[in-house]
């Protein structure tokens, strides 16, 4: 059976509150999660509240480009 266009796509969620380019404060890392979303039901970027082990709290993780 041939599949058409894949409706469910793999997306990467990244913590929005982790510091990346701040020279005064050294970042230990960036929290990332991999999940799937349905392109037809959710055409906009996905944002979920997940636990960040570097911030030690639940923060908003937003979808990033691959």
C-alpha positions as CSV (number, residue, x, y, z in Angstrom):
1,X,0.0,0.0,0.0
2,X,1.4,3.3,-1.0
3,X,1.2,6.2,1.4
4,X,0.4,9.7,0.1
5,X,1.6,12.8,1.8
6,X,2.3,12.2,5.4
7,X,-0.2,14.0,7.6
8,X,1.7,13.4,10.8
9,X,5.2,15.1,10.9
10,X,8.0,14.9,13.4
11,X,8.7,18.2,15.2
12,X,11.3,19.3,17.7
13,X,10.3,21.3,20.7
14,X,13.0,23.5,22.4
15,X,12.9,25.4,25.7
16,X,12.2,29.1,25.3
17,X,13.6,30.2,28.6
18,X,17.1,28.6,28.5
19,X,19.8,31.2,27.9
20,X,21.8,30.6,24.7
21,X,24.0,33.5,23.8
22,X,24.4,35.3,27.1
23,X,28.2,35.8,27.6
24,X,27.9,36.6,31.3
25,X,25.9,33.5,32.2
26,X,27.1,30.1,31.0
27,X,24.4,27.8,29.8
28,X,24.6,24.1,30.7
29,X,22.4,23.0,27.8
30,X,19.2,23.3,26.0
31,X,16.2,21.1,26.7
32,X,14.7,19.5,23.5
33,X,11.8,17.1,23.0
34,X,10.8,15.2,19.8
35,X,7.1,14.7,19.1
36,X,4.6,14.4,16.3
37,X,1.8,16.7,15.1
38,X,-1.0,16.5,12.6
39,X,-0.4,19.1,9.8
40,X,-4.0,19.4,8.9
41,X,-5.3,20.0,12.5
42,X,-2.3,22.1,13.7
43,X,-0.9,24.2,10.8
44,X,0.7,26.8,13.2
45,X,3.8,26.2,15.3
46,X,3.3,24.0,18.3
47,X,3.9,25.1,21.9
48,X,3.7,22.8,24.9
49,X,4.5,23.1,28.6
50,X,7.2,20.6,29.4
51,X,9.8,20.0,32.1
52,X,13.2,21.5,31.5
53,X,16.0,19.7,33.4
54,X,18.3,22.7,33.0
55,X,15.8,25.3,34.4
56,X,14.5,22.8,37.0
57,X,10.8,23.8,36.2
58,X,8.0,23.5,33.7
59,X,8.5,25.9,30.9
60,X,7.0,26.5,27.4
61,X,8.8,24.6,24.7
62,X,8.2,25.9,21.2
63,X,8.6,24.2,17.8
64,X,11.8,24.9,15.9
65,X,12.9,24.4,12.3
66,X,14.7,21.2,11.4
